[in-house]
Amino acid sequence: MAETIIEVDCAESVTIAQAADLYAQLLMAMAEGQAIQINLSQIERIDTAVIQLFYAFHRDAQVQGLVVIWSSPSQLFSDAVDNLGIKAFYAQ
């Protein structure tokens, strides 16, 4: 049986205002126990709080043995994460 990939799409703006909803989506995806693909291609604005949320989510998913696929990171996302010095968590 082929493994299912749960997809989570990020909007153009992922700020602290969207963090609770995004966190709920990520938790639901993690509960499925399948690989999770997070589409980062549309991000044009992101808060540090959301990057921290992604970082913690990635760490928790790894502890549970889940694969997280960071799909098509926008340049803004890449630059923001690189500036924080935590590029390795989303690098493929």
Backbone as CSV, one residue per row, in Angstrom:
resi,resn,N_x,N_y,N_z,CA_x,CA_y,CA_z,C_x,C_y,C_z
1,MET,0.841,-1.175,0.000,0.000,0.000,0.000,0.890,1.244,0.000
2,ALA,0.591,2.195,-0.849,1.377,3.416,-0.967,1.112,4.328,0.227
3,GLU,2.159,5.016,0.641,2.030,5.938,1.756,1.299,7.195,1.307
4,THR,0.386,7.647,2.125,-0.354,8.869,1.862,0.479,10.053,2.329
5,ILE,0.415,11.139,1.591,1.082,12.376,1.999,-0.005,13.387,2.322
6,ILE,0.023,13.882,3.539,-0.921,14.905,3.974,-0.358,16.255,3.529
7,GLU,-1.157,17.062,2.853,-0.681,18.348,2.347,-1.247,19.508,3.155
8,VAL,-0.342,20.444,3.465,-0.716,21.676,4.158,-0.208,22.828,3.295
9,ASP,-1.115,23.688,2.859,-0.733,24.840,2.040,-0.688,26.091,2.905
10,CYS,0.369,26.864,2.751,0.496,28.131,3.465,0.012,29.271,2.576
11,ALA,-0.636,30.228,3.189,-1.125,31.403,2.466,0.029,32.361,2.184
12,GLU,-0.281,33.456,1.499,0.732,34.472,1.208,1.259,35.109,2.483
13,SER,0.385,35.275,3.459,0.764,35.897,4.721,0.545,34.902,5.852
14,VAL,1.624,34.537,6.530,1.528,33.658,7.695,2.172,34.389,8.867
15,THR,1.301,35.064,9.603,1.751,35.883,10.718,1.220,35.297,12.015
16,ILE,1.515,35.960,13.099,1.054,35.481,14.394,-0.477,35.390,14.434
17,ALA,-1.151,36.197,13.633,-2.612,36.148,13.574,-3.119,34.810,13.029
18,GLN,-2.347,34.154,12.184,-2.728,32.865,11.618,-2.086,31.683,12.341
19,ALA,-1.236,31.957,13.311,-0.455,30.893,13.949,-1.323,29.817,14.601
20,ALA,-2.379,30.198,15.296,-3.220,29.202,15.976,-3.896,28.277,14.972
21,ASP,-4.437,28.844,13.890,-5.082,28.024,12.867,-4.068,27.107,12.177
22,LEU,-2.900,27.638,11.878,-1.855,26.848,11.243,-1.407,25.715,12.160
23,TYR,-1.254,26.021,13.436,-0.854,25.008,14.414,-1.886,23.882,14.468
24,ALA,-3.166,24.234,14.465,-4.225,23.226,14.477,-4.143,22.336,13.232
25,GLN,-3.899,22.949,12.071,-3.751,22.178,10.821,-2.576,21.209,10.923
26,LEU,-1.462,21.706,11.446,-0.269,20.868,11.557,-0.492,19.712,12.525
27,LEU,-1.164,19.979,13.645,-1.449,18.911,14.609,-2.363,17.844,14.009
28,MET,-3.371,18.282,13.255,-4.266,17.322,12.600,-3.491,16.477,11.590
29,ALA,-2.597,17.117,10.850,-1.782,16.388,9.876,-0.886,15.375,10.596
30,MET,-0.292,15.776,11.706,0.586,14.888,12.458,-0.198,13.692,13.009
31,ALA,-1.433,13.928,13.420,-2.265,12.864,13.981,-2.564,11.763,12.967
32,GLU,-2.483,12.093,11.681,-2.724,11.104,10.628,-1.615,10.055,10.571
33,GLY,-0.435,10.397,11.091,0.668,9.448,11.117,1.292,9.174,9.769
34,GLN,1.125,10.101,8.831,1.666,9.953,7.481,2.687,11.063,7.219
35,ALA,3.360,10.966,6.086,4.266,12.035,5.667,3.450,13.315,5.481
36,ILE,4.074,14.438,5.774,3.398,15.730,5.694,4.180,16.627,4.754
37,GLN,3.483,17.157,3.751,4.096,18.099,2.814,3.542,19.489,3.080
38,ILE,4.436,20.425,3.338,4.029,21.799,3.621,4.456,22.661,2.441
39,ASN,3.465,23.214,1.734,3.723,24.048,0.563,4.016,25.474,1.027
40,LEU,5.250,25.909,0.798,5.712,27.226,1.234,5.837,28.213,0.079
41,SER,5.373,27.839,-1.082,5.630,28.620,-2.294,4.935,29.973,-2.329
42,GLN,3.808,30.117,-1.646,3.037,31.361,-1.714,3.439,32.399,-0.670
43,ILE,4.298,32.025,0.261,4.616,32.917,1.381,5.312,34.187,0.901
44,GLU,4.690,35.322,1.222,5.266,36.638,0.930,5.474,37.450,2.209
45,ARG,4.904,36.942,3.317,5.084,37.591,4.617,5.011,36.501,5.676
46,ILE,6.003,36.513,6.593,6.026,35.506,7.659,6.619,36.132,8.912
47,ASP,6.024,35.807,10.039,6.529,36.285,11.325,7.497,35.261,11.906
48,THR,8.400,35.744,12.731,9.339,34.856,13.411,8.598,33.819,14.238
49,ALA,7.472,34.198,14.827,6.693,33.250,15.630,6.265,32.044,14.799
50,VAL,5.920,32.257,13.541,5.494,31.153,12.681,6.700,30.289,12.297
51,ILE,7.829,30.906,12.078,9.045,30.127,11.793,9.373,29.253,13.000
52,GLN,9.244,29.800,14.204,9.469,29.016,15.414,8.465,27.872,15.507
53,LEU,7.228,28.124,15.123,6.202,27.091,15.109,6.588,25.973,14.150
54,PHE,7.022,26.333,12.942,7.469,25.334,11.970,8.647,24.523,12.512
55,TYR,9.587,25.209,13.136,10.775,24.543,13.678,10.371,23.519,14.738
56,ALA,9.514,23.923,15.662,9.061,23.021,16.721,8.254,21.862,16.141
57,PHE,7.405,22.161,15.168,6.620,21.116,14.516,7.536,20.088,13.864
58,HIS,8.533,20.564,13.149,9.467,19.661,12.472,10.161,18.756,13.481
59,ARG,10.610,19.333,14.576,11.282,18.562,15.629,10.330,17.500,16.202
60,ASP,9.090,17.895,16.509,8.114,16.960,17.071,7.765,15.854,16.083
61,ALA,7.643,16.197,14.811,7.341,15.195,13.783,8.477,14.179,13.674
62,GLN,9.714,14.654,13.740,10.859,13.747,13.669,10.860,12.782,14.847
63,VAL,10.542,13.280,16.035,10.484,12.430,17.226,9.460,11.305,17.019
64,GLN,8.371,11.606,16.315,7.338,10.611,16.045,7.644,9.763,14.808
65,GLY,8.785,10.015,14.180,9.182,9.240,13.014,8.462,9.628,11.737
66,LEU,7.910,10.840,11.697,7.190,11.300,10.522,8.104,12.090,9.589
67,VAL,7.866,11.950,8.313,8.609,12.696,7.299,7.884,14.012,7.054
68,VAL,8.651,15.118,7.053,8.099,16.428,6.717,8.793,16.894,5.444
69,ILE,8.004,17.214,4.446,8.530,17.685,3.161,8.215,19.175,3.056
70,TRP,9.251,19.982,2.978,9.096,21.436,2.843,9.111,21.735,1.356
71,SER,7.946,21.961,0.785,7.782,22.064,-0.656,7.896,23.502,-1.153
72,SER,8.762,23.698,-2.120,8.905,24.959,-2.852,8.971,26.205,-1.967
73,PRO,9.939,26.266,-1.046,10.008,27.452,-0.190,10.179,28.727,-1.014
74,SER,9.360,29.732,-0.706,9.506,31.023,-1.389,10.843,31.637,-0.991
75,GLN,11.307,32.576,-1.791,12.568,33.243,-1.480,12.482,33.973,-0.144
76,LEU,11.341,34.579,0.127,11.171,35.292,1.388,11.273,34.327,2.570
77,PHE,10.636,33.164,2.471,10.730,32.168,3.539,12.186,31.745,3.736
78,SER,12.843,31.398,2.652,14.241,30.957,2.729,15.131,32.019,3.371
79,ASP,14.959,33.261,2.943,15.769,34.353,3.497,15.498,34.542,4.985
80,ALA,14.227,34.492,5.374,13.875,34.696,6.782,14.470,33.605,7.661
81,VAL,14.357,32.358,7.225,14.894,31.241,8.005,16.419,31.298,8.032
82,ASP,17.024,31.615,6.900,18.477,31.728,6.837,18.983,32.828,7.770
83,ASN,18.268,33.952,7.820,18.665,35.055,8.694,18.613,34.670,10.169
84,LEU,17.736,33.728,10.508,17.637,33.251,11.887,18.668,32.166,12.193
85,GLY,19.362,31.704,11.169,20.411,30.707,11.354,19.897,29.294,11.571
86,ILE,18.682,28.992,11.110,18.124,27.653,11.310,17.732,26.999,9.978
87,LYS,18.470,27.314,8.944,18.177,26.810,7.597,18.084,25.279,7.555
88,ALA,18.877,24.613,8.330,18.972,23.153,8.232,17.654,22.434,8.473
89,PHE,16.727,22.992,9.221,15.514,22.243,9.534,14.614,22.027,8.332
90,TYR,14.662,22.903,7.323,13.783,22.724,6.170,14.530,22.331,4.905
91,ALA,15.843,22.291,4.964,16.644,21.952,3.772,16.414,20.493,3.399
92,GLN,16.253,20.268,2.125,16.011,18.898,1.631,17.324,18.231,1.298
